[in-house]
Amino acid sequence: MAQKNVKNMMGVLSGVFAHTGHLTKEEAMQMAGMDEAEFKTVYDKAANVVKKLESYDTAAEKYDKFSEHLWEELQEYVKKFGPFGV
């Protein structure tokens, strides 16, 4: 279970880079070690992060809010486990 959750978190993060044009979707999928069906869900979560960041006007605001919005999408993967027994 933990490995799958970490894999999903990697997929969301690499998906953000794909949505912003820094990786191709295929590269992001490969980095996460997922096939297309597995990647769809995390890619949609990555889209949510990018969509929220696009609502800010400045790069500084986007940087400030990036981790907050990323965390919102990753929470379900750390609900029942975590490095600190969360």
N, CA, C and O atoms as a Maestro MAE file, in Angstrom:
{
 s_m_m2io_version
 :::
 2.0.0
}

f_m_ct {
 s_m_title
 :::
 protein
 m_atom[344] {
  # First column is atom index #
  i_m_mmod_type
  r_m_x_coord
  r_m_y_coord
  r_m_z_coord
  i_m_residue_number
  s_m_chain_name
  s_m_pdb_residue_name
  s_m_pdb_atom_name
  i_m_atomic_number
  :::
  1 25 0.825 -1.199 0.000 1 A "MET " " N  " 7
  2 3 0.000 0.000 0.000 1 A "MET " " CA " 6
  3 2 0.864 1.256 0.000 1 A "MET " " C  " 6
  4 15 0.604 2.188 -0.761 1 A "MET " " O  " 8
  5 25 1.889 1.286 0.847 2 A "ALA " " N  " 7
  6 3 2.743 2.475 0.925 2 A "ALA " " CA " 6
  7 2 3.429 2.740 -0.410 2 A "ALA " " C  " 6
  8 15 3.540 3.892 -0.828 2 A "ALA " " O  " 8
  9 25 3.891 1.689 -1.082 3 A "GLN " " N  " 7
  10 3 4.568 1.885 -2.365 3 A "GLN " " CA " 6
  11 2 3.632 2.489 -3.395 3 A "GLN " " C  " 6
  12 15 4.028 3.356 -4.174 3 A "GLN " " O  " 8
  13 25 2.392 2.031 -3.397 4 A "LYS " " N  " 7
  14 3 1.423 2.568 -4.358 4 A "LYS " " CA " 6
  15 2 1.136 4.037 -4.061 4 A "LYS " " C  " 6
  16 15 1.018 4.843 -4.984 4 A "LYS " " O  " 8
  17 25 1.024 4.387 -2.793 5 A "ASN " " N  " 7
  18 3 0.763 5.775 -2.429 5 A "ASN " " CA " 6
  19 2 1.926 6.683 -2.818 5 A "ASN " " C  " 6
  20 15 1.712 7.787 -3.318 5 A "ASN " " O  " 8
  21 25 3.145 6.225 -2.591 6 A "VAL " " N  " 7
  22 3 4.319 7.013 -2.984 6 A "VAL " " CA " 6
  23 2 4.356 7.160 -4.502 6 A "VAL " " C  " 6
  24 15 4.663 8.235 -5.019 6 A "VAL " " O  " 8
  25 25 4.047 6.094 -5.204 7 A "LYS " " N  " 7
  26 3 4.001 6.124 -6.668 7 A "LYS " " CA " 6
  27 2 2.970 7.149 -7.146 7 A "LYS " " C  " 6
  28 15 3.227 7.902 -8.085 7 A "LYS " " O  " 8
  29 25 1.812 7.174 -6.501 8 A "ASN " " N  " 7
  30 3 0.781 8.144 -6.863 8 A "ASN " " CA " 6
  31 2 1.237 9.574 -6.593 8 A "ASN " " C  " 6
  32 15 0.972 10.475 -7.388 8 A "ASN " " O  " 8
  33 25 1.921 9.779 -5.473 9 A "MET " " N  " 7
  34 3 2.423 11.120 -5.166 9 A "MET " " CA " 6
  35 2 3.447 11.561 -6.209 9 A "MET " " C  " 6
  36 15 3.458 12.720 -6.624 9 A "MET " " O  " 8
  37 25 4.302 10.637 -6.627 10 A "MET " " N  " 7
  38 3 5.273 10.954 -7.676 10 A "MET " " CA " 6
  39 2 4.555 11.281 -8.985 10 A "MET " " C  " 6
  40 15 4.994 12.144 -9.745 10 A "MET " " O  " 8
  41 25 3.459 10.591 -9.236 11 A "GLY " " N  " 7
  42 3 2.680 10.849 -10.442 11 A "GLY " " CA " 6
  43 2 2.054 12.226 -10.444 11 A "GLY " " C  " 6
  44 15 2.033 12.899 -11.474 11 A "GLY " " O  " 8
  45 25 1.541 12.653 -9.298 12 A "VAL " " N  " 7
  46 3 0.953 13.992 -9.212 12 A "VAL " " CA " 6
  47 2 2.033 15.040 -9.466 12 A "VAL " " C  " 6
  48 15 1.830 15.966 -10.251 12 A "VAL " " O  " 8
  49 25 3.167 14.898 -8.810 13 A "LEU " " N  " 7
  50 3 4.238 15.882 -8.965 13 A "LEU " " CA " 6
  51 2 4.768 15.918 -10.401 13 A "LEU " " C  " 6
  52 15 4.937 16.996 -10.970 13 A "LEU " " O  " 8
  53 25 5.029 14.757 -10.985 14 A "SER " " N  " 7
  54 3 5.513 14.752 -12.371 14 A "SER " " CA " 6
  55 2 4.429 15.251 -13.319 14 A "SER " " C  " 6
  56 15 4.731 15.849 -14.352 14 A "SER " " O  " 8
  57 25 3.165 15.006 -12.970 15 A "GLY " " N  " 7
  58 3 2.056 15.515 -13.773 15 A "GLY " " CA " 6
  59 2 1.991 17.031 -13.786 15 A "GLY " " C  " 6
  60 15 1.641 17.628 -14.804 15 A "GLY " " O  " 8
  61 25 2.323 17.659 -12.667 16 A "VAL " " N  " 7
  62 3 2.374 19.128 -12.619 16 A "VAL " " CA " 6
  63 2 3.412 19.626 -13.620 16 A "VAL " " C  " 6
  64 15 3.166 20.583 -14.354 16 A "VAL " " O  " 8
  65 25 4.572 18.973 -13.648 17 A "PHE " " N  " 7
  66 3 5.619 19.380 -14.584 17 A "PHE " " CA " 6
  67 2 5.178 19.161 -16.033 17 A "PHE " " C  " 6
  68 15 5.556 19.931 -16.916 17 A "PHE " " O  " 8
  69 25 4.390 18.130 -16.280 18 A "ALA " " N  " 7
  70 3 3.875 17.893 -17.629 18 A "ALA " " CA " 6
  71 2 2.855 18.963 -18.009 18 A "ALA " " C  " 6
  72 15 2.881 19.479 -19.127 18 A "ALA " " O  " 8
  73 25 1.970 19.291 -17.094 19 A "HIS " " N  " 7
  74 3 0.951 20.308 -17.377 19 A "HIS " " CA " 6
  75 2 1.565 21.676 -17.642 19 A "HIS " " C  " 6
  76 15 0.993 22.483 -18.375 19 A "HIS " " O  " 8
  77 25 2.723 21.941 -17.052 20 A "THR " " N  " 7
  78 3 3.362 23.246 -17.237 20 A "THR " " CA " 6
  79 2 4.388 23.234 -18.367 20 A "THR " " C  " 6
  80 15 5.073 24.232 -18.591 20 A "THR " " O  " 8
  81 25 4.499 22.112 -19.081 21 A "GLY " " N  " 7
  82 3 5.344 22.049 -20.261 21 A "GLY " " CA " 6
  83 2 6.808 21.743 -20.014 21 A "GLY " " C  " 6
  84 15 7.625 21.865 -20.927 21 A "GLY " " O  " 8
  85 25 7.153 21.349 -18.804 22 A "HIS " " N  " 7
  86 3 8.550 21.045 -18.497 22 A "HIS " " CA " 6
  87 2 8.891 19.576 -18.729 22 A "HIS " " C  " 6
  88 15 10.065 19.213 -18.806 22 A "HIS " " O  " 8
  89 25 7.885 18.747 -18.838 23 A "LEU " " N  " 7
  90 3 8.022 17.334 -19.199 23 A "LEU " " CA " 6
  91 2 6.900 17.013 -20.170 23 A "LEU " " C  " 6
  92 15 5.871 17.689 -20.177 23 A "LEU " " O  " 8
  93 25 7.087 15.996 -20.983 24 A "THR " " N  " 7
  94 3 5.955 15.506 -21.761 24 A "THR " " CA " 6
  95 2 5.114 14.624 -20.841 24 A "THR " " C  " 6
  96 15 5.576 14.179 -19.791 24 A "THR " " O  " 8
  97 25 3.902 14.387 -21.245 25 A "LYS " " N  " 7
  98 3 3.039 13.510 -20.457 25 A "LYS " " CA " 6
  99 2 3.656 12.113 -20.369 25 A "LYS " " C  " 6
  100 15 3.596 11.462 -19.326 25 A "LYS " " O  " 8
  101 25 4.241 11.669 -21.459 26 A "GLU " " N  " 7
  102 3 4.862 10.344 -21.485 26 A "GLU " " CA " 6
  103 2 6.059 10.280 -20.534 26 A "GLU " " C  " 6
  104 15 6.252 9.276 -19.847 26 A "GLU " " O  " 8
  105 25 6.860 11.345 -20.493 27 A "GLU " " N  " 7
  106 3 7.997 11.382 -19.564 27 A "GLU " " CA " 6
  107 2 7.516 11.339 -18.116 27 A "GLU " " C  " 6
  108 15 8.078 10.626 -17.283 27 A "GLU " " O  " 8
  109 25 6.474 12.107 -17.831 28 A "ALA " " N  " 7
  110 3 5.929 12.135 -16.470 28 A "ALA " " CA " 6
  111 2 5.394 10.764 -16.074 28 A "ALA " " C  " 6
  112 15 5.600 10.305 -14.950 28 A "ALA " " O  " 8
  113 25 4.708 10.122 -17.006 29 A "MET " " N  " 7
  114 3 4.164 8.786 -16.760 29 A "MET " " CA " 6
  115 2 5.295 7.791 -16.494 29 A "MET " " C  " 6
  116 15 5.197 6.952 -15.599 29 A "MET " " O  " 8
  117 25 6.351 7.891 -17.270 30 A "GLN " " N  " 7
  118 3 7.498 6.999 -17.105 30 A "GLN " " CA " 6
  119 2 8.185 7.246 -15.762 30 A "GLN " " C  " 6
  120 15 8.559 6.294 -15.078 30 A "GLN " " O  " 8
  121 25 8.354 8.500 -15.383 31 A "MET " " N  " 7
  122 3 8.993 8.821 -14.105 31 A "MET " " CA " 6
  123 2 8.208 8.244 -12.936 31 A "MET " " C  " 6
  124 15 8.788 7.810 -11.941 31 A "MET " " O  " 8
  125 25 6.881 8.243 -13.064 32 A "ALA " " N  " 7
  126 3 6.028 7.706 -12.007 32 A "ALA " " CA " 6
  127 2 5.910 6.187 -12.082 32 A "ALA " " C  " 6
  128 15 5.409 5.555 -11.152 32 A "ALA " " O  " 8
  129 25 6.369 5.605 -13.181 33 A "GLY " " N  " 7
  130 3 6.281 4.156 -13.343 33 A "GLY " " CA " 6
  131 2 4.852 3.677 -13.512 33 A "GLY " " C  " 6
  132 15 4.464 2.642 -12.970 33 A "GLY " " O  " 8
  133 25 4.069 4.440 -14.272 34 A "MET " " N  " 7
  134 3 2.647 4.126 -14.438 34 A "MET " " CA " 6
  135 2 2.307 3.915 -15.905 34 A "MET " " C  " 6
  136 15 2.982 4.423 -16.801 34 A "MET " " O  " 8
  137 25 1.242 3.152 -16.124 35 A "ASP " " N  " 7
  138 3 0.700 3.060 -17.469 35 A "ASP " " CA " 6
  139 2 -0.347 4.163 -17.626 35 A "ASP " " C  " 6
  140 15 -0.632 4.896 -16.679 35 A "ASP " " O  " 8
  141 25 -0.906 4.275 -18.809 36 A "GLU " " N  " 7
  142 3 -1.826 5.373 -19.099 36 A "GLU " " CA " 6
  143 2 -3.062 5.366 -18.198 36 A "GLU " " C  " 6
  144 15 -3.504 6.422 -17.746 36 A "GLU " " O  " 8
  145 25 -3.610 4.202 -17.939 37 A "ALA " " N  " 7
  146 3 -4.810 4.104 -17.095 37 A "ALA " " CA " 6
  147 2 -4.513 4.545 -15.662 37 A "ALA " " C  " 6
  148 15 -5.299 5.279 -15.063 37 A "ALA " " O  " 8
  149 25 -3.384 4.100 -15.115 38 A "GLU " " N  " 7
  150 3 -3.003 4.497 -13.753 38 A "GLU " " CA " 6
  151 2 -2.743 5.999 -13.672 38 A "GLU " " C  " 6
  152 15 -3.092 6.650 -12.687 38 A "GLU " " O  " 8
  153 25 -2.130 6.532 -14.713 39 A "PHE " " N  " 7
  154 3 -1.689 7.923 -14.692 39 A "PHE " " CA " 6
  155 2 -2.848 8.910 -14.790 39 A "PHE " " C  " 6
  156 15 -2.724 10.049 -14.341 39 A "PHE " " O  " 8
  157 25 -3.961 8.495 -15.363 40 A "LYS " " N  " 7
  158 3 -5.076 9.419 -15.575 40 A "LYS " " CA " 6
  159 2 -5.515 10.108 -14.286 40 A "LYS " " C  " 6
  160 15 -5.676 11.329 -14.273 40 A "LYS " " O  " 8
  161 25 -5.706 9.375 -13.228 41 A "THR " " N  " 7
  162 3 -6.179 9.952 -11.964 41 A "THR " " CA " 6
  163 2 -5.193 10.962 -11.402 41 A "THR " " C  " 6
  164 15 -5.584 12.058 -11.002 41 A "THR " " O  " 8
  165 25 -3.923 10.602 -11.370 42 A "VAL " " N  " 7
  166 3 -2.938 11.526 -10.802 42 A "VAL " " CA " 6
  167 2 -2.717 12.717 -11.724 42 A "VAL " " C  " 6
  168 15 -2.419 13.816 -11.256 42 A "VAL " " O  " 8
  169 25 -2.860 12.514 -13.017 43 A "TYR " " N  " 7
  170 3 -2.721 13.613 -13.977 43 A "TYR " " CA " 6
  171 2 -3.853 14.627 -13.790 43 A "TYR " " C  " 6
  172 15 -3.644 15.832 -13.923 43 A "TYR " " O  " 8
  173 25 -5.032 14.134 -13.485 44 A "ASP " " N  " 7
  174 3 -6.159 15.022 -13.189 44 A "ASP " " CA " 6
  175 2 -5.901 15.812 -11.909 44 A "ASP " " C  " 6
  176 15 -6.244 16.992 -11.828 44 A "ASP " " O  " 8
  177 25 -5.305 15.175 -10.920 45 A "LYS " " N  " 7
  178 3 -4.954 15.872 -9.678 45 A "LYS " " CA " 6
  179 2 -3.906 16.954 -9.954 45 A "LYS " " C  " 6
  180 15 -3.970 18.047 -9.392 45 A "LYS " " O  " 8
  181 25 -2.958 16.644 -10.810 46 A "ALA " " N  " 7
  182 3 -1.941 17.627 -11.190 46 A "ALA " " CA " 6
  183 2 -2.594 18.819 -11.886 46 A "ALA " " C  " 6
  184 15 -2.195 19.964 -11.676 46 A "ALA " " O  " 8
  185 25 -3.594 18.542 -12.709 47 A "ALA " " N  " 7
  186 3 -4.314 19.622 -13.392 47 A "ALA " " CA " 6
  187 2 -4.988 20.540 -12.385 47 A "ALA " " C  " 6
  188 15 -5.041 21.753 -12.588 47 A "ALA " " O  " 8
  189 25 -5.502 19.972 -11.303 48 A "ASN " " N  " 7
  190 3 -6.119 20.794 -10.257 48 A "ASN " " CA " 6
  191 2 -5.106 21.749 -9.641 48 A "ASN " " C  " 6
  192 15 -5.422 22.911 -9.386 48 A "ASN " " O  " 8
  193 25 -3.900 21.268 -9.402 49 A "VAL " " N  " 7
  194 3 -2.843 22.110 -8.831 49 A "VAL " " CA " 6
  195 2 -2.550 23.272 -9.775 49 A "VAL " " C  " 6
  196 15 -2.520 24.430 -9.357 49 A "VAL " " O  " 8
  197 25 -2.336 22.958 -11.039 50 A "VAL " " N  " 7
  198 3 -1.983 23.982 -12.020 50 A "VAL " " CA " 6
  199 2 -3.122 24.986 -12.191 50 A "VAL " " C  " 6
  200 15 -2.883 26.189 -12.300 50 A "VAL " " O  " 8
  201 25 -4.341 24.496 -12.214 51 A "LYS " " N  " 7
  202 3 -5.497 25.385 -12.366 51 A "LYS " " CA " 6
  203 2 -5.557 26.393 -11.215 51 A "LYS " " C  " 6
  204 15 -5.817 27.576 -11.436 51 A "LYS " " O  " 8
  205 25 -5.320 25.928 -10.003 52 A "LYS " " N  " 7
  206 3 -5.330 26.830 -8.847 52 A "LYS " " CA " 6
  207 2 -4.195 27.841 -8.938 52 A "LYS " " C  " 6
  208 15 -4.383 29.014 -8.616 52 A "LYS " " O  " 8
  209 25 -3.028 27.401 -9.371 53 A "LEU " " N  " 7
  210 3 -1.886 28.307 -9.477 53 A "LEU " " CA " 6
  211 2 -2.101 29.367 -10.553 53 A "LEU " " C  " 6
  212 15 -1.607 30.488 -10.433 53 A "LEU " " O  " 8
  213 25 -2.828 29.015 -11.589 54 A "GLU " " N  " 7
  214 3 -3.094 29.973 -12.665 54 A "GLU " " CA " 6
  215 2 -3.961 31.136 -12.209 54 A "GLU " " C  " 6
  216 15 -4.039 32.156 -12.893 54 A "GLU " " O  " 8
  217 25 -4.612 30.994 -11.063 55 A "SER " " N  " 7
  218 3 -5.471 32.073 -10.566 55 A "SER " " CA " 6
  219 2 -4.671 33.207 -9.922 55 A "SER " " C  " 6
  220 15 -5.229 34.260 -9.617 55 A "SER " " O  " 8
  221 25 -3.382 33.001 -9.717 56 A "TYR " " N  " 7
  222 3 -2.543 34.038 -9.107 56 A "TYR " " CA " 6
  223 2 -1.872 34.865 -10.195 56 A "TYR " " C  " 6
  224 15 -1.558 34.369 -11.277 56 A "TYR " " O  " 8
  225 25 -1.662 36.136 -9.880 57 A "ASP " " N  " 7
  226 3 -1.118 37.057 -10.873 57 A "ASP " " CA " 6
  227 2 0.396 37.006 -11.012 57 A "ASP " " C  " 6
  228 15 0.919 37.122 -12.120 57 A "ASP " " O  " 8
  229 25 1.097 36.837 -9.918 58 A "THR " " N  " 7
  230 3 2.555 36.933 -9.975 58 A "THR " " CA " 6
  231 2 3.219 35.582 -9.735 58 A "THR " " C  " 6
  232 15 2.643 34.675 -9.134 58 A "THR " " O  " 8
  233 25 4.441 35.483 -10.225 59 A "ALA " " N  " 7
  234 3 5.220 34.264 -10.001 59 A "ALA " " CA " 6
  235 2 5.456 34.052 -8.514 59 A "ALA " " C  " 6
  236 15 5.457 32.916 -8.040 59 A "ALA " " O  " 8
  237 25 5.655 35.130 -7.782 60 A "ALA " " N  " 7
  238 3 5.889 35.022 -6.334 60 A "ALA " " CA " 6
  239 2 4.693 34.388 -5.635 60 A "ALA " " C  " 6
  240 15 4.859 33.539 -4.759 60 A "ALA " " O  " 8
  241 25 3.482 34.802 -6.024 61 A "GLU " " N  " 7
  242 3 2.273 34.216 -5.430 61 A "GLU " " CA " 6
  243 2 2.183 32.726 -5.771 61 A "GLU " " C  " 6
  244 15 1.829 31.906 -4.924 61 A "GLU " " O  " 8
  245 25 2.503 32.393 -7.006 62 A "LYS " " N  " 7
  246 3 2.441 30.994 -7.438 62 A "LYS " " CA " 6
  247 2 3.425 30.140 -6.646 62 A "LYS " " C  " 6
  248 15 3.088 29.041 -6.205 62 A "LYS " " O  " 8
  249 25 4.643 30.651 -6.469 63 A "TYR " " N  " 7
  250 3 5.641 29.918 -5.681 63 A "TYR " " CA " 6
  251 2 5.186 29.756 -4.239 63 A "TYR " " C  " 6
  252 15 5.351 28.691 -3.644 63 A "TYR " " O  " 8
  253 25 4.612 30.815 -3.680 64 A "ASP " " N  " 7
  254 3 4.151 30.766 -2.290 64 A "ASP " " CA " 6
  255 2 3.045 29.738 -2.088 64 A "ASP " " C  " 6
  256 15 2.977 29.101 -1.037 64 A "ASP " " O  " 8
  257 25 2.188 29.572 -3.072 65 A "LYS " " N  " 7
  258 3 1.020 28.702 -2.937 65 A "LYS " " CA " 6
  259 2 1.217 27.293 -3.501 65 A "LYS " " C  " 6
  260 15 0.376 26.418 -3.295 65 A "LYS " " O  " 8
  261 25 2.324 27.075 -4.212 66 A "PHE " " N  " 7
  262 3 2.537 25.782 -4.859 66 A "PHE " " CA " 6
  263 2 2.437 24.616 -3.885 66 A "PHE " " C  " 6
  264 15 1.670 23.681 -4.117 66 A "PHE " " O  " 8
  265 25 3.194 24.659 -2.809 67 A "SER " " N  " 7
  266 3 3.205 23.513 -1.889 67 A "SER " " CA " 6
  267 2 1.850 23.315 -1.216 67 A "SER " " C  " 6
  268 15 1.448 22.184 -0.941 67 A "SER " " O  " 8
  269 25 1.153 24.407 -0.953 68 A "GLU " " N  " 7
  270 3 -0.180 24.306 -0.341 68 A "GLU " " CA " 6
  271 2 -1.143 23.554 -1.259 68 A "GLU " " C  " 6
  272 15 -1.844 22.641 -0.822 68 A "GLU " " O  " 8
  273 25 -1.172 23.942 -2.521 69 A "HIS " " N  " 7
  274 3 -2.103 23.307 -3.458 69 A "HIS " " CA " 6
  275 2 -1.667 21.886 -3.817 69 A "HIS " " C  " 6
  276 15 -2.508 21.012 -4.027 69 A "HIS " " O  " 8
  277 25 -0.372 21.659 -3.887 70 A "LEU " " N  " 7
  278 3 0.109 20.300 -4.125 70 A "LEU " " CA " 6
  279 2 -0.299 19.400 -2.964 70 A "LEU " " C  " 6
  280 15 -0.775 18.284 -3.176 70 A "LEU " " O  " 8
  281 25 -0.114 19.882 -1.744 71 A "TRP " " N  " 7
  282 3 -0.469 19.101 -0.556 71 A "TRP " " CA " 6
  283 2 -1.957 18.746 -0.553 71 A "TRP " " C  " 6
  284 15 -2.324 17.637 -0.165 71 A "TRP " " O  " 8
  285 25 -2.805 19.664 -0.976 72 A "GLU " " N  " 7
  286 3 -4.246 19.385 -1.024 72 A "GLU " " CA " 6
  287 2 -4.526 18.148 -1.878 72 A "GLU " " C  " 6
  288 15 -5.390 17.337 -1.544 72 A "GLU " " O  " 8
  289 25 -3.799 18.012 -2.966 73 A "GLU " " N  " 7
  290 3 -4.016 16.880 -3.871 73 A "GLU " " CA " 6
  291 2 -3.328 15.599 -3.392 73 A "GLU " " C  " 6
  292 15 -3.721 14.502 -3.791 73 A "GLU " " O  " 8
  293 25 -2.320 15.726 -2.551 74 A "LEU " " N  " 7
  294 3 -1.583 14.550 -2.068 74 A "LEU " " CA " 6
  295 2 -2.144 13.966 -0.778 74 A "LEU " " C  " 6
  296 15 -1.810 12.836 -0.421 74 A "LEU " " O  " 8
  297 25 -2.983 14.707 -0.078 75 A "GLN " " N  " 7
  298 3 -3.441 14.300 1.255 75 A "GLN " " CA " 6
  299 2 -4.008 12.893 1.320 75 A "GLN " " C  " 6
  300 15 -3.726 12.157 2.266 75 A "GLN " " O  " 8
  301 25 -4.793 12.513 0.340 76 A "GLU " " N  " 7
  302 3 -5.420 11.185 0.406 76 A "GLU " " CA " 6
  303 2 -4.388 10.058 0.413 76 A "GLU " " C  " 6
  304 15 -4.674 8.959 0.887 76 A "GLU " " O  " 8
  305 25 -3.204 10.323 -0.105 77 A "TYR " " N  " 7
  306 3 -2.177 9.288 -0.165 77 A "TYR " " CA " 6
  307 2 -1.394 9.152 1.134 77 A "TYR " " C  " 6
  308 15 -0.629 8.201 1.295 77 A "TYR " " O  " 8
  309 25 -1.572 10.080 2.055 78 A "VAL " " N  " 7
  310 3 -0.857 9.995 3.334 78 A "VAL " " CA " 6
  311 2 -1.798 9.953 4.530 78 A "VAL " " C  " 6
  312 15 -1.353 10.080 5.671 78 A "VAL " " O  " 8
  313 25 -3.082 9.777 4.286 79 A "LYS " " N  " 7
  314 3 -4.064 9.749 5.375 79 A "LYS " " CA " 6
  315 2 -3.788 8.650 6.392 79 A "LYS " " C  " 6
  316 15 -3.847 8.895 7.597 79 A "LYS " " O  " 8
  317 25 -3.490 7.459 5.928 80 A "LYS " " N  " 7
  318 3 -3.403 6.310 6.827 80 A "LYS " " CA " 6
  319 2 -1.980 5.822 7.050 80 A "LYS " " C  " 6
  320 15 -1.763 4.804 7.706 80 A "LYS " " O  " 8
  321 25 -1.034 6.532 6.516 81 A "PHE " " N  " 7
  322 3 0.358 6.151 6.725 81 A "PHE " " CA " 6
  323 2 1.201 7.395 6.536 81 A "PHE " " C  " 6
  324 15 0.695 8.454 6.164 81 A "PHE " " O  " 8
  325 25 2.423 7.264 6.782 82 A "GLY " " N  " 7
  326 3 3.334 8.372 6.553 82 A "GLY " " CA " 6
  327 2 4.631 8.137 7.291 82 A "GLY " " C  " 6
  328 15 4.726 7.244 8.133 82 A "GLY " " O  " 8
  329 25 5.617 8.929 6.977 83 A "PRO " " N  " 7
  330 3 6.913 8.718 7.616 83 A "PRO " " CA " 6
  331 2 6.874 8.971 9.118 83 A "PRO " " C  " 6
  332 15 7.769 8.543 9.847 83 A "PRO " " O  " 8
  333 25 5.848 9.661 9.575 84 A "PHE " " N  " 7
  334 3 5.753 9.984 10.997 84 A "PHE " " CA " 6
  335 2 4.557 9.308 11.653 84 A "PHE " " C  " 6
  336 15 4.127 9.707 12.736 84 A "PHE " " O  " 8
  337 25 4.025 8.289 10.999 85 A "GLY " " N  " 7
  338 3 2.903 7.546 11.557 85 A "GLY " " CA " 6
  339 2 1.589 8.285 11.480 85 A "GLY " " C  " 6
  340 15 0.704 8.079 12.311 85 A "GLY " " O  " 8
  341 25 1.454 9.145 10.489 86 A "VAL " " N  " 7
  342 3 0.233 9.933 10.321 86 A "VAL " " CA " 6
  343 2 -0.926 9.001 10.037 86 A "VAL " " C  " 6
  344 15 -2.056 9.456 9.862 86 A "VAL " " O  " 8
  :::
 }
 m_bond[343] {
  # First column is bond index #
  i_m_from
  i_m_to
  i_m_order
  :::
  1 1 2 1
  2 2 3 1
  3 3 4 2
  4 3 5 1
  5 5 6 1
  6 6 7 1
  7 7 8 2
  8 7 9 1
  9 9 10 1
  10 10 11 1
  11 11 12 2
  12 11 13 1
  13 13 14 1
  14 14 15 1
  15 15 16 2
  16 15 17 1
  17 17 18 1
  18 18 19 1
  19 19 20 2
  20 19 21 1
  21 21 22 1
  22 22 23 1
  23 23 24 2
  24 23 25 1
  25 25 26 1
  26 26 27 1
  27 27 28 2
  28 27 29 1
  29 29 30 1
  30 30 31 1
  31 31 32 2
  32 31 33 1
  33 33 34 1
  34 34 35 1
  35 35 36 2
  36 35 37 1
  37 37 38 1
  38 38 39 1
  39 39 40 2
  40 39 41 1
  41 41 42 1
  42 42 43 1
  43 43 44 2
  44 43 45 1
  45 45 46 1
  46 46 47 1
  47 47 48 2
  48 47 49 1
  49 49 50 1
  50 50 51 1
  51 51 52 2
  52 51 53 1
  53 53 54 1
  54 54 55 1
  55 55 56 2
  56 55 57 1
  57 57 58 1
  58 58 59 1
  59 59 60 2
  60 59 61 1
  61 61 62 1
  62 62 63 1
  63 63 64 2
  64 63 65 1
  65 65 66 1
  66 66 67 1
  67 67 68 2
  68 67 69 1
  69 69 70 1
  70 70 71 1
  71 71 72 2
  72 71 73 1
  73 73 74 1
  74 74 75 1
  75 75 76 2
  76 75 77 1
  77 77 78 1
  78 78 79 1
  79 79 80 2
  80 79 81 1
  81 81 82 1
  82 82 83 1
  83 83 84 2
  84 83 85 1
  85 85 86 1
  86 86 87 1
  87 87 88 2
  88 87 89 1
  89 89 90 1
  90 90 91 1
  91 91 92 2
  92 91 93 1
  93 93 94 1
  94 94 95 1
  95 95 96 2
  96 95 97 1
  97 97 98 1
  98 98 99 1
  99 99 100 2
  100 99 101 1
  101 101 102 1
  102 102 103 1
  103 103 104 2
  104 103 105 1
  105 105 106 1
  106 106 107 1
  107 107 108 2
  108 107 109 1
  109 109 110 1
  110 110 111 1
  111 111 112 2
  112 111 113 1
  113 113 114 1
  114 114 115 1
  115 115 116 2
  116 115 117 1
  117 117 118 1
  118 118 119 1
  119 119 120 2
  120 119 121 1
  121 121 122 1
  122 122 123 1
  123 123 124 2
  124 123 125 1
  125 125 126 1
  126 126 127 1
  127 127 128 2
  128 127 129 1
  129 129 130 1
  130 130 131 1
  131 131 132 2
  132 131 133 1
  133 133 134 1
  134 134 135 1
  135 135 136 2
  136 135 137 1
  137 137 138 1
  138 138 139 1
  139 139 140 2
  140 139 141 1
  141 141 142 1
  142 142 143 1
  143 143 144 2
  144 143 145 1
  145 145 146 1
  146 146 147 1
  147 147 148 2
  148 147 149 1
  149 149 150 1
  150 150 151 1
  151 151 152 2
  152 151 153 1
  153 153 154 1
  154 154 155 1
  155 155 156 2
  156 155 157 1
  157 157 158 1
  158 158 159 1
  159 159 160 2
  160 159 161 1
  161 161 162 1
  162 162 163 1
  163 163 164 2
  164 163 165 1
  165 165 166 1
  166 166 167 1
  167 167 168 2
  168 167 169 1
  169 169 170 1
  170 170 171 1
  171 171 172 2
  172 171 173 1
  173 173 174 1
  174 174 175 1
  175 175 176 2
  176 175 177 1
  177 177 178 1
  178 178 179 1
  179 179 180 2
  180 179 181 1
  181 181 182 1
  182 182 183 1
  183 183 184 2
  184 183 185 1
  185 185 186 1
  186 186 187 1
  187 187 188 2
  188 187 189 1
  189 189 190 1
  190 190 191 1
  191 191 192 2
  192 191 193 1
  193 193 194 1
  194 194 195 1
  195 195 196 2
  196 195 197 1
  197 197 198 1
  198 198 199 1
  199 199 200 2
  200 199 201 1
  201 201 202 1
  202 202 203 1
  203 203 204 2
  204 203 205 1
  205 205 206 1
  206 206 207 1
  207 207 208 2
  208 207 209 1
  209 209 210 1
  210 210 211 1
  211 211 212 2
  212 211 213 1
  213 213 214 1
  214 214 215 1
  215 215 216 2
  216 215 217 1
  217 217 218 1
  218 218 219 1
  219 219 220 2
  220 219 221 1
  221 221 222 1
  222 222 223 1
  223 223 224 2
  224 223 225 1
  225 225 226 1
  226 226 227 1
  227 227 228 2
  228 227 229 1
  229 229 230 1
  230 230 231 1
  231 231 232 2
  232 231 233 1
  233 233 234 1
  234 234 235 1
  235 235 236 2
  236 235 237 1
  237 237 238 1
  238 238 239 1
  239 239 240 2
  240 239 241 1
  241 241 242 1
  242 242 243 1
  243 243 244 2
  244 243 245 1
  245 245 246 1
  246 246 247 1
  247 247 248 2
  248 247 249 1
  249 249 250 1
  250 250 251 1
  251 251 252 2
  252 251 253 1
  253 253 254 1
  254 254 255 1
  255 255 256 2
  256 255 257 1
  257 257 258 1
  258 258 259 1
  259 259 260 2
  260 259 261 1
  261 261 262 1
  262 262 263 1
  263 263 264 2
  264 263 265 1
  265 265 266 1
  266 266 267 1
  267 267 268 2
  268 267 269 1
  269 269 270 1
  270 270 271 1
  271 271 272 2
  272 271 273 1
  273 273 274 1
  274 274 275 1
  275 275 276 2
  276 275 277 1
  277 277 278 1
  278 278 279 1
  279 279 280 2
  280 279 281 1
  281 281 282 1
  282 282 283 1
  283 283 284 2
  284 283 285 1
  285 285 286 1
  286 286 287 1
  287 287 288 2
  288 287 289 1
  289 289 290 1
  290 290 291 1
  291 291 292 2
  292 291 293 1
  293 293 294 1
  294 294 295 1
  295 295 296 2
  296 295 297 1
  297 297 298 1
  298 298 299 1
  299 299 300 2
  300 299 301 1
  301 301 302 1
  302 302 303 1
  303 303 304 2
  304 303 305 1
  305 305 306 1
  306 306 307 1
  307 307 308 2
  308 307 309 1
  309 309 310 1
  310 310 311 1
  311 311 312 2
  312 311 313 1
  313 313 314 1
  314 314 315 1
  315 315 316 2
  316 315 317 1
  317 317 318 1
  318 318 319 1
  319 319 320 2
  320 319 321 1
  321 321 322 1
  322 322 323 1
  323 323 324 2
  324 323 325 1
  325 325 326 1
  326 326 327 1
  327 327 328 2
  328 327 329 1
  329 329 330 1
  330 330 331 1
  331 331 332 2
  332 331 333 1
  333 333 334 1
  334 334 335 1
  335 335 336 2
  336 335 337 1
  337 337 338 1
  338 338 339 1
  339 339 340 2
  340 339 341 1
  341 341 342 1
  342 342 343 1
  343 343 344 2
  :::
 }
}
